[in-house]
């Protein structure tokens, strides 16, 4: 098992357990109220977590490396931008 994959399995199991435990207790059939709105938002949030964990488990090695390259490039771009801001302030100050 790939490093970190067990973490995604654990998170997926926790999210599914949360759904199994919580969905029967939610009042989703009530007319629009704070309770039903909370239940719908909670359900959507839980399903997003499940989908993200499944996606992370199904990622291929090439896609994972591509995402790391993208994150690294974004980090370098942010670092360059911050250095420009700092050097601009030094030049003014």
N, C-alpha and C positions, 0 to 999 in steps of 0.2 A: 504494500500500500504506500502510495506517495506521501511524502512528508506533508502534513497539514490536512490530508484527506480524512483522517479519522476525526479531526476537528469539525469538518463539514458534516460528517455523518452524525456526530454528537449533536450539533446544532439542529440538523434536520429532525432527528428524533425528538429533541426538546420542543421544537415548533409543532410537530405533529401531535405530541402529547398535550401541548397547550390547546390545540384545536379540539382534540378529543374531549378534554376536560371542560373547556370553556363554551363550546358551541351549544350544547344542550341547556346551559344556564343563561344564555343570552336571550333577550326578549326582542327577537327580530320581527315578529308578526304584529307588533303594536303599531298604532298610528304614529306618524312622525312626532317624536318627542326627543328629549335629551337622551333617554335610555336607549331608544332604538337607533339613534344616530351614533351613539357610542358603540353599540354592538356592531353596526355595519362598518365603522372605521376600524374597530378592533379586528374584525374578520378579514377585511382587506389587508391590513397590516400583517396579520399572521400569514395570509396566503402569499404575500410578497416575500416574506422571509423564507417560506418553504420553496418558492420558485427560485430564489437566489441560491439557496443551498443545493438544490437539484442542478442548477446551471453550473455551479462551482464543481460539483462532482463529475459532471459530464464534459467538462472542458478538456480538450486535448492538450498535449504538451506544446504543440506549435502555437495554439491560441494563448496559452498561459504565458509563454515567452514573449509573444507579441504584446500582450497587455503589460508585461513588465517593462518592455521597451517604451511603450507609450507613457507609462507612469514616470519612468526615468526622464524622458524628454520633457514632460510637463514640469517636473521638479526642477530641471535645469533651466527651463524658460522662466519659471517663477523666481529662481535664484538670480538670474541675470537681471530681471526686472527690478528686484529688490536692490541689487547692487547699483543699478542706475539711479534709483530714487535716493539711496544713501549718498552716492557720489554727487548727485545734483544738489542735495542739501548742504554738503560740505563746501561745494563751490560757491553757493550763495552765502553761507554763514561764515 
